[in-house]
Amino acid sequence: MTDVVVTGLGAVTAAGEDFDETWSAVKRGDSGAGPITLFDASEYPKIPNVAFEVDADPDEWELADSRRMGRFTQFAVRAAEEALTDADLDRSGDDRGSTTVGTSIGTAMGGALEFEEYAEQVAAGDRVSPRAIIRYLPNLAAGHVSIEFDAHGPNRTPTTACAAGAHAISDAASDIRTGRADVMLAGGAETFTPTILGTFGALRGLSTRDDEPEAACRPFDEDRDGTVVGEGAAVLVLESREHAEQRGATPLATLGGAGLSADASHPTKPPDDAAGMRKAVEAALADADVDPADVDHVNAHATGTPTGDVHESTGLNAVFDDCPPVTSTKSLVGHPYGASGAIEAAFTVNAVDEGVMPPTKNCENRDDDCPVPVVTEARDADVDVALSNSFGFGGTNGALVFEST
């Protein structure tokens, strides 16, 4: 079977304008949370005024043109540019020869921010820009990445809620394994809107601790009261090991396996026994031919919701006789829905490459119903095998296994 390796990483998050800045902040345990500035939160009294926002003006980025791109697409293009540079791959495609490059960028909401703007214009009887549709369609992040970087291979956009980024990476690995592509730009991109916060909050899924933003997201902590939304993007450069060796690239990690499953039980409430999650993790380990005992670290989906963290703890303890150290980086970059699996996959790659387990912020009083070993401070360790989990509404699950090269 064709080995798939990761040779480049790029990201835009609330913790940093690029991946290196983000990763440094995450290792320090610096939270990117703060009051909402993307819109006037005072106009929406039913939503908490806290989020993880990207602290940058995308229009200042060379290729991110807001006239043609929605905010989530601008994030994706920026992250893809950084990932290609990190992988030392030509941006224009002029030197690629017969190499086939594709794109696989997941999102849950796509250009919902722009869609809300256009919906208001239509309702008011105003003229709508002819560029409107290309700014909000969910597949336009992958589309614009393919256009900007001359990627003529497979082009797709999973929209599987909060598992979309992980599914995009899994699909991209399949493209390489089956020969549909030599290189894939894979990841996820997301932003948020008042409606997204309002509807998610209606499920009582959001933290209301907006008087202390950095303490709001508390995965595995007994005082957790919900997740905190975020925005951003991450893109990984995946390629076959043969292709990487031919061009002299040094892989950061190997994508050993991927596992997908469905809970098939309820749109928002996972089953008490975490059977669907367990199936995805076990499938990923089997795909990588890895014994559970050999996993050194888990980057958990853990969002800080009362039910979700218990569910994942149950599933991890069902898979592992002795659960490895667990991190939730959502406590540092928030929950950017469809982008979360990609951002966390990038963190997992670097955990393997650098031998560092990033911390979980705000886990000060461990919930006894979440009996997993939570990493609360950055830890140097041999991380030869690491697992990244992602779960989404509709009961959709994704797990990725990364290994040292």
TIZADO-806273 format. One record per residue (C-alpha): residue number from 1; x, y, z. Coordinates in pm, whole numbers. Layout:
residues N
<seq: NUM east: X north: Y up: Z> .
...
END
This chain:
residues 405
<seq: 1 east: 0 north: 0 up: 0> .
<seq: 2 east: 123 north: 350 up: -85> .
<seq: 3 east: 257 north: 537 up: 216> .
<seq: 4 east: 115 north: 888 up: 267> .
<seq: 5 east: 339 north: 1144 up: 433> .
<seq: 6 east: 293 north: 1502 up: 554> .
<seq: 7 east: 553 north: 1741 up: 415> .
<seq: 8 east: 405 north: 2085 up: 486> .
<seq: 9 east: 177 north: 2264 up: 732> .
<seq: 10 east: -7 north: 2595 up: 717> .
<seq: 11 east: -261 north: 2750 up: 951> .
<seq: 12 east: -447 north: 3065 up: 1046> .
<seq: 13 east: -603 north: 3061 up: 1394> .
<seq: 14 east: -697 north: 3279 up: 1685> .
<seq: 15 east: -358 north: 3190 up: 1832> .
<seq: 16 east: -154 north: 3310 up: 1534> .
<seq: 17 east: -153 north: 3439 up: 1178> .
<seq: 18 east: 53 north: 3142 up: 1060> .
<seq: 19 east: 126 north: 2791 up: 1179> .
<seq: 20 east: 456 north: 2864 up: 1353> .
<seq: 21 east: 302 north: 3151 up: 1550> .
<seq: 22 east: 1 north: 2935 up: 1634> .
<seq: 23 east: 208 north: 2635 up: 1744> .
<seq: 24 east: 434 north: 2849 up: 1963> .
<seq: 25 east: 132 north: 3004 up: 2136> .
<seq: 26 east: -30 north: 2664 up: 2185> .
<seq: 27 east: 282 north: 2517 up: 2344> .
<seq: 28 east: 296 north: 2816 up: 2582> .
<seq: 29 east: -69 north: 2765 up: 2669> .
<seq: 30 east: -167 north: 3110 up: 2541> .
<seq: 31 east: -540 north: 3133 up: 2471> .
<seq: 32 east: -671 north: 3321 up: 2169> .
<seq: 33 east: -1013 north: 3385 up: 2327> .
<seq: 34 east: -1164 north: 3730 up: 2364> .
<seq: 35 east: -1478 north: 3941 up: 2313> .
<seq: 36 east: -1639 north: 3922 up: 1969> .
<seq: 37 east: -1528 north: 4191 up: 1722> .
<seq: 38 east: -1642 north: 4029 up: 1397> .
<seq: 39 east: -1984 north: 4186 up: 1452> .
<seq: 40 east: -2155 north: 4395 up: 1719> .
<seq: 41 east: -2242 north: 4131 up: 1978> .
<seq: 42 east: -2448 north: 4383 up: 2178> .
<seq: 43 east: -2715 north: 4355 up: 1909> .
<seq: 44 east: -2759 north: 3987 up: 1995> .
<seq: 45 east: -2832 north: 3960 up: 2369> .
<seq: 46 east: -2905 north: 3587 up: 2351> .
<seq: 47 east: -2549 north: 3488 up: 2254> .
<seq: 48 east: -2239 north: 3498 up: 2475> .
<seq: 49 east: -1983 north: 3763 up: 2385> .
<seq: 50 east: -1680 north: 3537 up: 2360> .
<seq: 51 east: -1506 north: 3368 up: 2067> .
<seq: 52 east: -1171 north: 3270 up: 1922> .
<seq: 53 east: -1121 north: 3516 up: 1634> .
<seq: 54 east: -836 north: 3551 up: 1387> .
<seq: 55 east: -659 north: 3874 up: 1480> .
<seq: 56 east: -566 north: 3986 up: 1128> .
<seq: 57 east: -707 north: 4163 up: 824> .
<seq: 58 east: -726 north: 3899 up: 549> .
<seq: 59 east: -726 north: 4169 up: 281> .
<seq: 60 east: -365 north: 4241 up: 372> .
<seq: 61 east: -264 north: 3892 up: 260> .
<seq: 62 east: -127 north: 3874 up: -93> .
<seq: 63 east: -368 north: 3622 up: -245> .
<seq: 64 east: -675 north: 3668 up: -23> .
<seq: 65 east: -908 north: 3892 up: -221> .
<seq: 66 east: -1234 north: 3961 up: -37> .
<seq: 67 east: -1405 north: 4076 up: -359> .
<seq: 68 east: -1389 north: 3718 up: -485> .
<seq: 69 east: -1352 north: 3520 up: -163> .
<seq: 70 east: -1548 north: 3475 up: 156> .
<seq: 71 east: -1363 north: 3506 up: 484> .
<seq: 72 east: -1333 north: 3127 up: 527> .
<seq: 73 east: -1186 north: 3099 up: 177> .
<seq: 74 east: -931 north: 3371 up: 253> .
<seq: 75 east: -820 north: 3166 up: 553> .
<seq: 76 east: -786 north: 2852 up: 340> .
<seq: 77 east: -583 north: 3024 up: 68> .
<seq: 78 east: -351 north: 3176 up: 328> .
<seq: 79 east: -299 north: 2839 up: 500> .
<seq: 80 east: -242 north: 2659 up: 169> .
<seq: 81 east: 19 north: 2914 up: 64> .
<seq: 82 east: 210 north: 2861 up: 388> .
<seq: 83 east: 183 north: 2482 up: 363> .
<seq: 84 east: 323 north: 2477 up: 9> .
<seq: 85 east: 612 north: 2699 up: 117> .
<seq: 86 east: 676 north: 2474 up: 417> .
<seq: 87 east: 681 north: 2172 up: 187> .
<seq: 88 east: 912 north: 2351 up: -58> .
<seq: 89 east: 667 north: 2295 up: -342> .
<seq: 90 east: 630 north: 2544 up: -626> .
<seq: 91 east: 322 north: 2761 up: -577> .
<seq: 92 east: 254 north: 2822 up: -945> .
<seq: 93 east: 285 north: 2465 up: -1065> .
<seq: 94 east: 540 north: 2560 up: -1332> .
<seq: 95 east: 796 north: 2306 up: -1208> .
<seq: 96 east: 562 north: 2018 up: -1129> .
<seq: 97 east: 589 north: 1832 up: -1457> .
<seq: 98 east: 354 north: 1533 up: -1453> .
<seq: 99 east: 277 north: 1568 up: -1080> .
<seq: 100 east: -96 north: 1572 up: -1007> .
<seq: 101 east: -196 north: 1802 up: -721> .
<seq: 102 east: -548 north: 1806 up: -577> .
<seq: 103 east: -747 north: 1985 up: -308> .
<seq: 104 east: -969 north: 1859 up: -27> .
<seq: 105 east: -1087 north: 2136 up: 207> .
<seq: 106 east: -1369 north: 2066 up: 453> .
<seq: 107 east: -1608 north: 2313 up: 615> .
<seq: 108 east: -1927 north: 2295 up: 818> .
<seq: 109 east: -2078 north: 2633 up: 733> .
<seq: 110 east: -1878 north: 2766 up: 437> .
<seq: 111 east: -1950 north: 3129 up: 360> .
<seq: 112 east: -2234 north: 3165 up: 608> .
<seq: 113 east: -2106 north: 3508 up: 708> .
<seq: 114 east: -2142 north: 3634 up: 353> .
<seq: 115 east: -2468 north: 3444 up: 299> .
<seq: 116 east: -2632 north: 3628 up: 589> .
<seq: 117 east: -2522 north: 3959 up: 436> .
<seq: 118 east: -2671 north: 3869 up: 97> .
<seq: 119 east: -2992 north: 3736 up: 254> .
<seq: 120 east: -3047 north: 4074 up: 414> .
<seq: 121 east: -2987 north: 4248 up: 81> .
<seq: 122 east: -3232 north: 4021 up: -100> .
<seq: 123 east: -3496 north: 4073 up: 171> .
<seq: 124 east: -3453 north: 4450 up: 143> .
<seq: 125 east: -3492 north: 4441 up: -236> .
<seq: 126 east: -3134 north: 4557 up: -289> .
<seq: 127 east: -2908 north: 4458 up: -574> .
<seq: 128 east: -2681 north: 4165 up: -493> .
<seq: 129 east: -2327 north: 4145 up: -628> .
<seq: 130 east: -2277 north: 3894 up: -913> .
<seq: 131 east: -1980 north: 3769 up: -712> .
<seq: 132 east: -2207 north: 3674 up: -420> .
<seq: 133 east: -2241 north: 3307 up: -497> .
<seq: 134 east: -1866 north: 3251 up: -536> .
<seq: 135 east: -1806 north: 3404 up: -194> .
<seq: 136 east: -2039 north: 3183 up: 8> .
<seq: 137 east: -2059 north: 2839 up: -156> .
<seq: 138 east: -1886 north: 2585 up: 74> .
<seq: 139 east: -1673 north: 2431 up: -202> .
<seq: 140 east: -1515 north: 2762 up: -299> .
<seq: 141 east: -1236 north: 2729 up: -41> .
<seq: 142 east: -1116 north: 2416 up: -219> .
<seq: 143 east: -1200 north: 2579 up: -553> .
<seq: 144 east: -996 north: 2893 up: -491> .
<seq: 145 east: -705 north: 2693 up: -350> .
<seq: 146 east: -700 north: 2488 up: -669> .
<seq: 147 east: -714 north: 2805 up: -881> .
<seq: 148 east: -448 north: 2999 up: -691> .
<seq: 149 east: -203 north: 2710 up: -681> .
<seq: 150 east: -269 north: 2541 up: -1016> .
<seq: 151 east: -399 north: 2217 up: -862> .
<seq: 152 east: -572 north: 2019 up: -1137> .
<seq: 153 east: -632 north: 1696 up: -945> .
<seq: 154 east: -927 north: 1589 up: -729> .
<seq: 155 east: -1123 north: 1880 up: -583> .
<seq: 156 east: -1376 north: 1829 up: -303> .
<seq: 157 east: -1538 north: 1971 up: 8> .
<seq: 158 east: -1671 north: 1745 up: 283> .
<seq: 159 east: -1939 north: 1929 up: 482> .
<seq: 160 east: -1966 north: 1677 up: 762> .
<seq: 161 east: -2007 north: 1926 up: 1047> .
<seq: 162 east: -1721 north: 1924 up: 1298> .
<seq: 163 east: -1559 north: 1617 up: 1139> .
<seq: 164 east: -1522 north: 1785 up: 799> .
<seq: 165 east: -1152 north: 1871 up: 830> .
<seq: 166 east: -1059 north: 1520 up: 937> .
<seq: 167 east: -1274 north: 1368 up: 661> .
<seq: 168 east: -1108 north: 1596 up: 405> .
<seq: 169 east: -766 north: 1466 up: 512> .
<seq: 170 east: -886 north: 1105 up: 506> .
<seq: 171 east: -1030 north: 1149 up: 157> .
<seq: 172 east: -709 north: 1313 up: 37> .
<seq: 173 east: -503 north: 1021 up: 167> .
<seq: 174 east: -728 north: 787 up: -33> .
<seq: 175 east: -661 north: 995 up: -346> .
<seq: 176 east: -290 north: 940 up: -302> .
<seq: 177 east: -316 north: 573 up: -212> .
<seq: 178 east: -528 north: 499 up: -520> .
<seq: 179 east: -310 north: 703 up: -757> .
<seq: 180 east: -564 north: 978 up: -829> .
<seq: 181 east: -308 north: 1233 up: -707> .
<seq: 182 east: 58 north: 1258 up: -614> .
<seq: 183 east: 8 north: 1555 up: -382> .
<seq: 184 east: -302 north: 1680 up: -197> .
<seq: 185 east: -367 north: 2009 up: -22> .
<seq: 186 east: -600 north: 1891 up: 253> .
<seq: 187 east: -761 north: 2061 up: 550> .
<seq: 188 east: -1051 north: 2274 up: 663> .
<seq: 189 east: -1167 north: 2635 up: 692> .
<seq: 190 east: -1438 north: 2808 up: 893> .
<seq: 191 east: -1571 north: 3130 up: 1041> .
<seq: 192 east: -1891 north: 3207 up: 1236> .
<seq: 193 east: -2193 north: 3435 up: 1235> .
<seq: 194 east: -2457 north: 3558 up: 1483> .
<seq: 195 east: -2701 north: 3297 up: 1352> .
<seq: 196 east: -2451 north: 3015 up: 1400> .
<seq: 197 east: -2390 north: 3122 up: 1759> .
<seq: 198 east: -2761 north: 3170 up: 1821> .
<seq: 199 east: -2862 north: 2829 up: 1689> .
<seq: 200 east: -2575 north: 2646 up: 1856> .
<seq: 201 east: -2647 north: 2829 up: 2179> .
<seq: 202 east: -3010 north: 2719 up: 2159> .
<seq: 203 east: -2884 north: 2364 up: 2215> .
<seq: 204 east: -2709 north: 2488 up: 2528> .
<seq: 205 east: -2381 north: 2394 up: 2368> .
<seq: 206 east: -2196 north: 2726 up: 2421> .
<seq: 207 east: -2015 north: 2845 up: 2730> .
<seq: 208 east: -2180 north: 3151 up: 2882> .
<seq: 209 east: -1866 north: 3246 up: 3075> .
<seq: 210 east: -1805 north: 3561 up: 2868> .
<seq: 211 east: -1688 north: 3771 up: 3163> .
<seq: 212 east: -1361 north: 3574 up: 3158> .
<seq: 213 east: -1302 north: 3473 up: 2793> .
<seq: 214 east: -973 north: 3287 up: 2837> .
<seq: 215 east: -1128 north: 3066 up: 3106> .
<seq: 216 east: -1448 north: 2990 up: 2916> .
<seq: 217 east: -1343 north: 2674 up: 2729> .
<seq: 218 east: -1267 north: 2408 up: 2993> .
<seq: 219 east: -1236 north: 2058 up: 2841> .
<seq: 220 east: -1260 north: 1773 up: 3093> .
<seq: 221 east: -1298 north: 2021 up: 3381> .
<seq: 222 east: -1589 north: 1970 up: 3619> .
<seq: 223 east: -1686 north: 2337 up: 3579> .
<seq: 224 east: -1713 north: 2326 up: 3198> .
<seq: 225 east: -2039 north: 2466 up: 3061> .
<seq: 226 east: -1999 north: 2447 up: 2684> .
<seq: 227 east: -1769 north: 2510 up: 2394> .
<seq: 228 east: -1644 north: 2843 up: 2256> .
<seq: 229 east: -1665 north: 2897 up: 1881> .
<seq: 230 east: -1361 north: 2982 up: 1674> .
<seq: 231 east: -1251 north: 3051 up: 1321> .
<seq: 232 east: -950 north: 2978 up: 1105> .
<seq: 233 east: -804 north: 2718 up: 874> .
<seq: 234 east: -532 north: 2460 up: 840> .
<seq: 235 east: -393 north: 2290 up: 532> .
<seq: 236 east: -161 north: 1990 up: 524> .
<seq: 237 east: 50 north: 1895 up: 222> .
<seq: 238 east: 10 north: 1520 up: 178> .
<seq: 239 east: 206 north: 1322 up: -78> .
<seq: 240 east: 314 north: 969 up: -149> .
<seq: 241 east: 637 north: 874 up: 19> .
<seq: 242 east: 783 north: 790 up: -323> .
<seq: 243 east: 702 north: 1135 up: -456> .
<seq: 244 east: 850 north: 1303 up: -148> .
<seq: 245 east: 1170 north: 1099 up: -176> .
<seq: 246 east: 1204 north: 1173 up: -546> .
<seq: 247 east: 1204 north: 1546 up: -485> .
<seq: 248 east: 1423 north: 1523 up: -173> .
<seq: 249 east: 1155 north: 1632 up: 76> .
<seq: 250 east: 1182 north: 1542 up: 444> .
<seq: 251 east: 844 north: 1425 up: 582> .
<seq: 252 east: 720 north: 1565 up: 912> .
<seq: 253 east: 513 north: 1254 up: 984> .
<seq: 254 east: 339 north: 964 up: 817> .
<seq: 255 east: -40 north: 955 up: 794> .
<seq: 256 east: -63 north: 591 up: 891> .
<seq: 257 east: -437 north: 543 up: 896> .
<seq: 258 east: -785 north: 689 up: 898> .
<seq: 259 east: -1112 north: 560 up: 1036> .
<seq: 260 east: -1470 north: 674 up: 967> .
<seq: 261 east: -1798 north: 571 up: 1125> .
<seq: 262 east: -2150 north: 679 up: 1214> .
<seq: 263 east: -2324 north: 666 up: 1551> .
<seq: 264 east: -2653 north: 599 up: 1372> .
<seq: 265 east: -2839 north: 698 up: 1685> .
<seq: 266 east: -2927 north: 1069 up: 1717> .
<seq: 267 east: -2839 north: 1395 up: 1534> .
<seq: 268 east: -2674 north: 1557 up: 1838> .
<seq: 269 east: -2661 north: 1310 up: 2129> .
<seq: 270 east: -2404 north: 1032 up: 2092> .
<seq: 271 east: -2478 north: 685 up: 2235> .
<seq: 272 east: -2378 north: 630 up: 2596> .
<seq: 273 east: -2139 north: 349 up: 2506> .
<seq: 274 east: -1954 north: 562 up: 2244> .
<seq: 275 east: -1975 north: 270 up: 2002> .
<seq: 276 east: -1953 north: 487 up: 1691> .
<seq: 277 east: -1650 north: 679 up: 1812> .
<seq: 278 east: -1482 north: 356 up: 1918> .
<seq: 279 east: -1543 north: 207 up: 1573> .
<seq: 280 east: -1374 north: 504 up: 1402> .
<seq: 281 east: -1069 north: 494 up: 1630> .
<seq: 282 east: -1030 north: 118 up: 1599> .
<seq: 283 east: -1064 north: 144 up: 1220> .
<seq: 284 east: -791 north: 409 up: 1208> .
<seq: 285 east: -557 north: 198 up: 1420> .
<seq: 286 east: -627 north: -109 up: 1204> .
<seq: 287 east: -566 north: 94 up: 888> .
<seq: 288 east: -230 north: 202 up: 1030> .
<seq: 289 east: -158 north: -152 up: 1157> .
<seq: 290 east: -99 north: -5 up: 1503> .
<seq: 291 east: -177 north: -174 up: 1833> .
<seq: 292 east: -366 north: 51 up: 2078> .
<seq: 293 east: -85 north: -1 up: 2331> .
<seq: 294 east: 157 north: 170 up: 2091> .
<seq: 295 east: -33 north: 503 up: 2080> .
<seq: 296 east: 162 north: 768 up: 2271> .
<seq: 297 east: -73 north: 1066 up: 2256> .
<seq: 298 east: -431 north: 1167 up: 2172> .
<seq: 299 east: -543 north: 1506 up: 2044> .
<seq: 300 east: -904 north: 1480 up: 2154> .
<seq: 301 east: -1210 north: 1632 up: 1994> .
<seq: 302 east: -1310 north: 1742 up: 2347> .
<seq: 303 east: -1503 north: 2066 up: 2307> .
<seq: 304 east: -1576 north: 2144 up: 2670> .
<seq: 305 east: -1942 north: 2042 up: 2660> .
<seq: 306 east: -2071 north: 1844 up: 2959> .
<seq: 307 east: -2192 north: 1548 up: 2754> .
<seq: 308 east: -1931 north: 1544 up: 2477> .
<seq: 309 east: -1625 north: 1517 up: 2699> .
<seq: 310 east: -1777 north: 1229 up: 2895> .
<seq: 311 east: -1864 north: 1055 up: 2568> .
<seq: 312 east: -1508 north: 1079 up: 2438> .
<seq: 313 east: -1359 north: 967 up: 2769> .
<seq: 314 east: -1586 north: 663 up: 2760> .
<seq: 315 east: -1480 north: 580 up: 2406> .
<seq: 316 east: -1108 north: 623 up: 2473> .
<seq: 317 east: -1122 north: 397 up: 2777> .
<seq: 318 east: -1307 north: 138 up: 2570> .
<seq: 319 east: -1031 north: 139 up: 2307> .
<seq: 320 east: -730 north: 160 up: 2536> .
<seq: 321 east: -656 north: -61 up: 2835> .
<seq: 322 east: -429 north: 219 up: 2954> .
<seq: 323 east: -533 north: 548 up: 2791> .
<seq: 324 east: -237 north: 755 up: 2665> .
<seq: 325 east: -198 north: 1124 up: 2756> .
<seq: 326 east: -481 north: 1335 up: 2614> .
<seq: 327 east: -486 north: 1699 up: 2501> .
<seq: 328 east: -771 north: 1927 up: 2394> .
<seq: 329 east: -628 north: 2219 up: 2198> .
<seq: 330 east: -976 north: 2368 up: 2161> .
<seq: 331 east: -908 north: 2531 up: 2496> .
<seq: 332 east: -646 north: 2742 up: 2312> .
<seq: 333 east: -787 north: 2797 up: 1960> .
<seq: 334 east: -1157 north: 2736 up: 2014> .
<seq: 335 east: -1392 north: 2520 up: 1813> .
<seq: 336 east: -1386 north: 2631 up: 1449> .
<seq: 337 east: -1630 north: 2355 up: 1355> .
<seq: 338 east: -1533 north: 2214 up: 1014> .
<seq: 339 east: -1176 north: 2344 up: 1044> .
<seq: 340 east: -1113 north: 2194 up: 1388> .
<seq: 341 east: -1013 north: 1848 up: 1265> .
<seq: 342 east: -759 north: 1997 up: 1025> .
<seq: 343 east: -609 north: 2236 up: 1280> .
<seq: 344 east: -585 north: 1958 up: 1536> .
<seq: 345 east: -433 north: 1723 up: 1277> .
<seq: 346 east: -160 north: 1983 up: 1215> .
<seq: 347 east: -95 north: 2001 up: 1590> .
<seq: 348 east: -79 north: 1621 up: 1604> .
<seq: 349 east: 175 north: 1613 up: 1321> .
<seq: 350 east: 396 north: 1856 up: 1509> .
<seq: 351 east: 355 north: 1661 up: 1832> .
<seq: 352 east: 505 north: 1365 up: 1647> .
<seq: 353 east: 769 north: 1567 up: 1462> .
<seq: 354 east: 892 north: 1767 up: 1763> .
<seq: 355 east: 816 north: 1525 up: 2044> .
<seq: 356 east: 592 north: 1769 up: 2229> .
<seq: 357 east: 247 north: 1711 up: 2375> .
<seq: 358 east: 61 north: 2045 up: 2379> .
<seq: 359 east: -135 north: 2143 up: 2690> .
<seq: 360 east: -503 north: 2160 up: 2773> .
<seq: 361 east: -588 north: 2497 up: 2923> .
<seq: 362 east: -833 north: 2544 up: 3212> .
<seq: 363 east: -852 north: 2180 up: 3319> .
<seq: 364 east: -803 north: 2267 up: 3684> .
<seq: 365 east: -1058 north: 2039 up: 3852> .
<seq: 366 east: -1077 north: 1712 up: 3662> .
<seq: 367 east: -1425 north: 1574 up: 3624> .
<seq: 368 east: -1440 north: 1223 up: 3771> .
<seq: 369 east: -1672 north: 1130 up: 3484> .
<seq: 370 east: -1381 north: 1198 up: 3243> .
<seq: 371 east: -1119 north: 952 up: 3368> .
<seq: 372 east: -848 north: 1014 up: 3108> .
<seq: 373 east: -492 north: 1145 up: 3169> .
<seq: 374 east: -517 north: 1509 up: 3059> .
<seq: 375 east: -200 north: 1697 up: 2964> .
<seq: 376 east: -225 north: 2037 up: 3135> .
<seq: 377 east: 126 north: 2166 up: 3060> .
<seq: 378 east: 334 north: 2120 up: 2746> .
<seq: 379 east: 534 north: 1800 up: 2782> .
<seq: 380 east: 845 north: 1681 up: 2599> .
<seq: 381 east: 799 north: 1314 up: 2517> .
<seq: 382 east: 867 north: 1048 up: 2255> .
<seq: 383 east: 556 north: 1065 up: 2038> .
<seq: 384 east: 597 north: 794 up: 1776> .
<seq: 385 east: 224 north: 737 up: 1725> .
<seq: 386 east: -53 north: 992 up: 1785> .
<seq: 387 east: -427 north: 992 up: 1734> .
<seq: 388 east: -647 north: 1287 up: 1633> .
<seq: 389 east: -1024 north: 1259 up: 1689> .
<seq: 390 east: -1310 north: 1454 up: 1528> .
<seq: 391 east: -1686 north: 1410 up: 1571> .
<seq: 392 east: -1978 north: 1596 up: 1419> .
<seq: 393 east: -2353 north: 1643 up: 1435> .
<seq: 394 east: -2541 north: 1369 up: 1257> .
<seq: 395 east: -2325 north: 1119 up: 1444> .
<seq: 396 east: -2037 north: 1135 up: 1199> .
<seq: 397 east: -1691 north: 1038 up: 1327> .
<seq: 398 east: -1335 north: 1060 up: 1200> .
<seq: 399 east: -1002 north: 950 up: 1345> .
<seq: 400 east: -651 north: 997 up: 1205> .
<seq: 401 east: -330 north: 821 up: 1308> .
<seq: 402 east: 2 north: 995 up: 1255> .
<seq: 403 east: 336 north: 820 up: 1300> .
<seq: 404 east: 700 north: 923 up: 1310> .
<seq: 405 east: 885 north: 874 up: 983> .
END
